């Protein structure tokens, strides 16, 4: 929304650094929590946004991101997080060769007949999982393994008569899918396949006009999660007054461009208010 | 928040609610501080274990505490326990996480902890020479399929439960036949033709029946080698479509 300074920069960076888990060499969700790859990416994203990457020990983080968590969860979300984090840290080259092949192969094995991707091998296609897989493949320059037409069709079928998007066939609409679906569609250059006006209207109707914020659907309690993904969706739809969002990294496009990391994608033209 | 309706409350009602929550929050924070400081001091005692149970019951998203709980078991309690005792701890965690799952069916950490329990069930009660050395394992894995079916009865689209189902089926000591899994998906689809999760599971099972494993790309069902199987599937889908032409799944 172009208000980066609404939160105090130093205070935020200090909080992020207080979540550092020195034993593991990565970030936890809160001071004294175990390091996790999730919160490590969030920390890196905040530090990149505020141009403060010099605060972290990059080689240690790379080592930890590479190792995964100690109780061994597997999920394509973690594949994306690792690829994204390495890319933001300028360390994607550590995957060169066999590790990159292995990563791409795993994602390919999570691909289903409908063109979508699941969280693990055998899992049902899910829009959130489609985003992480497509974005990881975009960062790795391996979009050749995506069946773009089939997946584009599956993604545009996520739009329901009320304009909102769901995450799987025969499920209810939810504002957060505006981002998961649209991000993947913009990487595939298929956003024109959905009705943008109807979707914009749906996202706007889920706002709390008195207290501010956006909910999962009209009339529900707002939260930061849905507000973030609602605004992200509106940005990709060219809503007036918002800054451009990079759908691959889910960060402001100018931040990604400044680091020379922009991949091919196409959002709708920004409209005038 | 997912599915929580927004209600406008008066200033007075909001104050009263805040006051009520304040006591709860204070209790939670005191418990959290206690557990976190025990963890820092490497406390691997029974007391610490009990406190993690209480904290995880209030906040099952607190992954650090799940990790701590497993560390207490692995480094503090199991080395001084008999296999019977270990099996009891594991069984207790399997039942308490079942209760937790009913309240929070989409919390990844609870599902993960169950996997850990199953994978850490000790050998016994028999030995290599007498009785069944895998008796406890078999009991736990068999029960697990029942648990996951319960969870899918409550929410037939819960993808955590479906993923977990595939994991249980692949890990069971005595494998179920693919045909019995097809029968399960048939029942789910008959109950609701719009259950795409069951259709998806069926696509995976059908593919593995149509092709010998490791032979062909699993996704290429259409070029199958068993035309009869494929024909019967297509005519079954046609029948369902005649009944409910609007379904997006079939």
Interface residues (C-beta under 8 A of the other chain):
Chain A: X28 X29 X32 X33 X34 X36 X70 X71 X73 X111 X112 X113 X118 X119 X120 X122 X123 X124 X125 X126 X157 X168 X169 X170 X171 X174 X208 X210 X215 X216 X219 X220 X221 X222 X223
Chain B: X1 X2 X3 X4 X5 X6 X8 X36 X39 X40 X62 X63 X64 X67 X70 X108 X112 X116 X157 X159 X162 X163 X166 X194 X195 X196 X197 X200 X201 X203 X204 X219 X221 X247 X248 X249
